[in-house]
Amino acid sequence: MKHHFRIVFFSLLIGLSYPAITLGQIVQMIYTSDAHYGITRKSFRGDTNVNATIVNAAMINAINSVPKLMLPLDGGIGSGKKVAAVNYLIQTGDIANRMEIPYQTAAASWSQFEKDYMHKVTLKDRQNQSAKLLLAPGNHDISNAIGSSKIMNPKTDPSAMVNIYNLMMKPAHPKTNANYNYATDKINYSLNVKGIHLMFITLWPDSAERIWMKKDLEKVAKNMAVIVFCHDQPTCESKHFTNPIPPYNMTVANKFENLTAEHYKEGTVASKDDGATDIEQRGWVAFLKLHPNIKAYFHGNSNWNEFYVYKGPDNDVALNTFRVDSPMKGEYSSKDETKLSFQLISLDPVKQELTVRECLWDTQPADPLSKVVFGNSKTVSLSLE
């Protein structure tokens, strides 16, 4: 008995020495978006016109260091404990920049992305298995596949969409550039992670996407929390909708990009006005009211770190929303690289809580080996009670 007591006591001491093992069932994910392979940053770490391959590779190095970090004492999930393990790496699109001249092809951009995100990431989960890569497409990836009113060379290259589709949808017969059809080959999938449902959709939850989402949610318990990941912010952009005027062409004049199946309802020309998608948003808000277990929404597209509540055009809904920065086109980090960030998402399926932490990865540009610094954080409840 004494021997058994010593073993237990010694084990407790080890647990106190290594706080990471107390994280138990916590699921951790790193989230980023808008890699934009094919373009350059104006400045990065003392150099100018720096290629996206260099910037993204530097961010991957920072991401690989996250398991060694101690979480801040911010009251969030795992507060004060070592990160130790990461289950998923999430990227929500604009992997390839739009192929406007002189930017490279989507095929070239995908090759660079694959090299960095699929071969340089060293993240492991608690079973020492490689963290799973989860992808969603962005507006630039889609435009490369279907064409644009902007002059591109070549006119289309669906390479990024084809590769995302094959990796995430795992079709019995993988798609090729020759037979990929954006109208039918949407990248919509979901997975249950320890009792929390993650949904990945194409671009934005428009009326067509919501048909798939409804069918998917019919398989989910009404008290199971749902988290949505996609490229566009909840307000979307009017230009991302399809031109409502036959023959529905994309033109320089109307500015539409025909990225969603839903036709724009508020005019014949896309607008930069923030209220220009109110009608479209009301359809999304109605869906949220029917599915109150949708508790959080993550997006890129307009990129900076922001934790906010989406309330809809009529202020009649409240959805916890998390906007992530871009390594290449951040609203603020493109001008001030010390603001470059990605996010660490921690899920506690027992307490039904979610904590999102801003990870500032270039606060000391002159020292590439400087540690990731935690910035803002937010913890929200996923419970329906």
N, C-alpha and C positions, 0 to 999 in steps of 0.2 A: 504493500500500500504506500509506504514512504517513497519507494522508487517511482511509483506511478505519479505521486504528488510532485516529485521533483521534475519529472518530464513535463507535466502540465504547466508547472510554474515557469520552467525554462522556456516553454513554447510561448507563454504570455510575454515574457521578457523579449523574445525575438519579435513578437508582434508589435511591441512598443518601439522596438528599434527600427522596424521597417513598416511605417504607417501605411504604405501602399497596399499591403495585403488586407487591410480592413475595408477596402473599397468594395469587396464582395461582388455583388451582381451589377455594379455600375457599368453602363455601356458608354463608351467614349468614341466620338467621331470628330475628325477634323474636316472643316468645311471651307472651301474656296470656290471662286468662280472667275470667269472671264480671263483666261490665260492669254488669249489673243496672240497665238504664235503667228509670226509673219510680219509683225510691226516692231518698232523700236521705242524705247523710252528716251525722252529728251536727255535725262541724266540719271546715272546710277553709280554709286560708290566711286565718285571722282571721275567717271568717264562720261562721254556724251554719245547720243544716238546708239544706245545699248540694245542689242538684239533680245527679243523675247526669250530665246533659248538660254541666255545668260541669266536673265532675271528670274525666270521660272526655276531654273536649276538651283539658284541661290535660295529661293523660297523652299524648295524641296529639302535642301540641307537643313534649313531652320525647322521645317516640319519634322524631320527625322530626329531632331533634338528634344522634341516635346516630351517623350516618355521619361526623360531624366529630370524634368522640372517639378518643383513643388507648387501645388496649387495655392493661390493666395488666400489669406484669411478674410474672405469676403462673405462668409455665411452661405455660400453656394454648395452644391454637391461636391463632396470630397475636399472641402475647404481645409487647407493646411496639410493635405496628404500629397504623396508623390503620384504623378500621372500614371507612370509605369506601363500602361497598356492602352492601345488604341485599336478599336474594332473595325472602323470604317474610315476611308478617305473619300469625301464627296466633292464632286466638281460639277457645277450646273451650267456649263456651256460657254459658247464663244471660245471654244478650244482653238479653232482656226479663225483668223480675221477674214472678213469679206475680201474676195479676190479682186478688189479694185486695183487697177494698174498703179503702182508697180508691185503690189503685194503678191506673195507667192501663192501657189495652189493649195487647196485644202489637203491634198495628198501629202505635200511637203510638210505642212503644219501638223497633220496627224502623226507623221513619222517622228517629228520632234517631240510632240506630246507623249507619244508612246515610250520613247527613250527615257524621258524624265519621270513620268507618273507611273509607268508600269515596270520600270527596271531600276530606278534609283531610289525608290521609296523603301525604307527598311522598317517601317512600323510593324509591330506584332501585337496580337491580342494576348489574353492571359493563358491561352493554351499554346503560345509560341507559334501560332499560325499567322501568316502574313495578313495584314489588314486588307479588307475587301474594298475594291474600288467601285464606287457607285457614280454613274454619270447621267446627266440630262443635257439635251441640246440647247443651244442658244440661237438667237436670231441670225447671227453671222453664219453659223453652221448650216442653218436651213436655207438662207439666201444662196449660199454656195451650191446647194443641192438643186434648188428650183429656179435660180436665176434672179436677176434684179434689174431695175431700171437704170442702175448705175453701170458704167462700162466695166466689165470684168473680162479677164483673160486667164483661162478659158471662160466661156459663158456660163458653164456649170461644171461642178466637180463635187459629187456627193460623198467623197471619201470619208469625211468626218462622220456624217450621218450614218453611213453604212457600217462603219466600225463601231460606233456607239450602239447602233441597233443590234449588231451581232453579239457584242459583249454583254449587253444588258437583257436582251430578249431571248437570246440563245435559241434561235430557230433551228428546226431539224435540218433545213437547207439554208445555210448562210446566204444573206443577200450579197449581191455584187453591185458595182457601179452601174452595170448594164440593166439590172432588173429592179433596182430600188425605186419605189414609188412613194413619195412623201404623202400623198393623199391617203394611202392605205397603210403605210408602214410607220405608224406612230410609235414613239418610244415612251410607252406607258407601262409601268410595272410597280409592284409593291412587295413588301416583305414585313413579316412580324418579327420584332426584336424584343424578346422577353415580355410579351404582352403589350407592346406599343407598335402601332401600325405606321409604317413609313410609306408614303406614296411619292412616286416620281412621275411627272407628267411633261408633255411636250409644250414648252414655252410658257403657257398661261392657261388657267382653267376657263376657257371659253365654252360656249354652249356645246360644241362637239366633244371637247375633252370631258365635260361633265357627264356625258352619256357613259363613257368608260368609267369615270370615277364613281358614278351611282352603282354600276354593276359590281365594281370592286368592293364598295362599302357594304353591299348586301351580304357579303361573305364575312363581314366583321361585326363582332358584338357591339351593340349600341353604346355600351359603357367602356369600350376600348378606345383609348386616346389615339388620335390620328395626327400625324405631322406631314405637311406637304412640302416637297422640294421642287422648285422649278426655276426657270431663268428670269422671268419678268416679275416686277413688283406687282402688288395687288391692284394698283390703278392701271396697269398695262400702259401701252402707248397706242394712240390712234393709228399710227402708220403701220403697226404690226397686224392690223386687221386687213381683211380682203376688200378690195375696191367694190362698192355696192352697185356700180353702174356697168351694165353689160357693154362689152364682153369681158369685163372684170380685169382688164389689163393693168399692169404696173407701169406707171409713166413718171417721168421727172416732174410733171405738172401736178399730178394728184398725190404723189409722195407715198402711196400705199406700197407695202412690201408683200402682201398676200401670204402672211406667215400662219395665220389662224384660219380655220375653216369658216369661222363666223364672219359675215359681212358687216362692215361698219354701218351703224345706224344713225349717225348724227351729222351726216353731211357727205359731200362728194369729194372733199379734199381733206387729207390728214392734217391734224392741227397739233401745235406744240402746247396748246392750252391745257393746264392741269385738269380742268373739268371736262375735257373733250371725250371722255369715255364713261360718263355717268350712266348712260343707258346700259352699256355692256357690264359695268360693275354691278348694277342692280340685279342682273341675272346671277352673278357670282354670289352676291349677298343673300339672295333668296335661297341659294343652294346651301350656304353656310347655316342659315336658320333651320333648314331641314336636317342638317347633320351637325349638331352641336358638339359632337365628339372630335371635330376638327379643331385642334387646340393651338396649333402653331404653324407658321408658314415661313419658309426660308427662300431667299432670292438673291440674284445678282443684278445684272443689266445696267442699272444706274448705281454706280459702285462707291460706297463708303461704308464704314462700320456704323450701324445704327440699330438700336433696339427700340421698337415702337409698337403702338397698337393701331391696327388698321380699323377704321370705324365706318368705312363705306361712304358714299356720297351723301347719304341722308342721316349719318351719325346714328345708325340703328343696329350696329354690330360691333363686336370687340374681339379682334383676332390678334394674338401676340405674333409679331412679325419681326424677322431678323434679316437685315440687309448686310451683305458681305462686300468687302473691298476687292479690288482687282490688282494684281501685280503690275499691270500695264496701263490701265485706263481708269484708275481711281479718281474720283472727283477731286479729292484733296491730296491723296498720296502721289498722284502724277506730278504734282508741283512741289510736294514736300515728302521725300522718301522716308523720313522718320515716322510717317503715319501709315506706312505699308503694314497690312495686317491680314490675317486669316482668323478663323474662329475655331475654338474648341468647344464642342457640344458634349455635355454630360447628362445622361439619362438615369434616373433612379426609378426603376419599375415598381419597387415596393412602395416608396413614398409618393409615386406618381408626380415626380417633379423633373424639371428640365433646367439646367444652368448653361448659359452661353457666355463664353469669355473671349474677349478680344485679345488676340495674340500679336503684339507688335514685334515684327521680326527684323527691322532694320533701323533701330533707334540710334545706332552708332555706325554710320556708313563707312567711316574710316577703319572700322574694326569688324571685318566679316565674321569673326569668331565670337562676337558678343552674343550674349544669351537673349533668347526671346523674352520679352517683358509683357506681363499681363496688364491690360488696360481696363476698360469698362467690363462689367459683368452684369448679368440679369438672371434671376431665378424666377420661374413661373410654375404654377400648378397645372398639371395635366388632368387633374381629377374632374369628374363631371358632377360631383356632389356640391 
